[in-house]
Amino acid sequence: METFPAITFRSNKVDVGRGGSAKVTGDLTVKDVTRPVTLDVEFDGAQADPWGGQRLGFSAHTEIDREDWGLTWNVALETGGVLVGKKIRLEFNVEAVKQ
């Protein structure tokens, strides 16, 4: 973890859909590999906070092949197959403060 302490996502395109949904495309960096991904985003609602601000909630997800980012470690199981699958589902819950 000391060599690669963070996973980052930097958006570069937002396509707004109907009913509070959107597709957010950007660059996902894991370890030292950056690749484009698209997140499926849903607007979860807005709420006033105790300090008079407005908080907005969003949830997002995507699925990636971990090997595309050089994450290839695995262990063969005695019963067949491997311990870690190639596909990973990434899920995000984001809270934003309206300025």
N, C-alpha and C positions, 0 to 999 in steps of 0.2 A: 504494500500500500504506500510505502514511502516514495517509490519511484513514480507511481501514477496515482496520486491521492484523490483525483476527481474525475467524474464523468460529466461532460458538458454537452448542452444542446443549444445551438444558436439558430434561431429562426430566420428565414429569408423570404418567406411567402406565406400569405394567409388567404385561403379561399373560403369565404363565408357561405354557409348553406342555409337551409331552412330550419326553423324551429330551434335556433340556438346551437346548431352544429357548425363545425368548420373543419377544414383540413389545413394543418400547419406543417409546412415543409421546411426543413433546415438541415444543419450538419450536426451529427452526433459523433462526439469524440470519446473513444474508449481506449485506454492505454495511449499509444501514440498514433492511432488510426482514426481518420475522420472520413465518414461516409454519409451520403444524404439519406434521410428517412422522412416519412410523412406520418404525422400523428393525427388520429381521429379525435377531435375535441368536442366536448359538450359544455354548454354554459349551464351551471348548476343553480345559479340564482344570485341575488344581491341582498345585502343586509346592512343596516346601519350598525356601527360599532359603538361602544360606550363613550368614545371620544369625539363623536360627531362625524366620523369618517364613513365612507361607503366601502364595504368589502364585497368583492366579486369572487365567486367560486367557479372553478373550471375543473373538469376531469379529462384526461387524455390517455390514449393507449396506442401501442403499435406492436408489431411482432418482428423480430429480427433473427437472423442466423448468426449466432455468436462467433462462428468460425470466420465470418467476414471481417471481424475485428481482431483476429488473431487469438481468440480464446479457444484453444484446442485441447486443453487438458481433459482427460477422461480416464476412466477405469473400466475394464471389462468385468462384467458380473459372472459369477460361477454358473448362474442359471441361463446365461446368454444375454446378449444385448450389452448396453453400456450404462454407466451410472448417470451421466449428464446428457440430456438431449441437446440437439443442435438449435432448436427453436426456443427463443426466449420472448415472453410477453412482458413489455415494459408498461407500467401504469403510473400515472402522475395525478396527484391532487394538488391544485394550485390555488392559492388565495392571493388576490391582488387588491391593493388599496387605490381607489379612484382618487386622482389628483385634481 
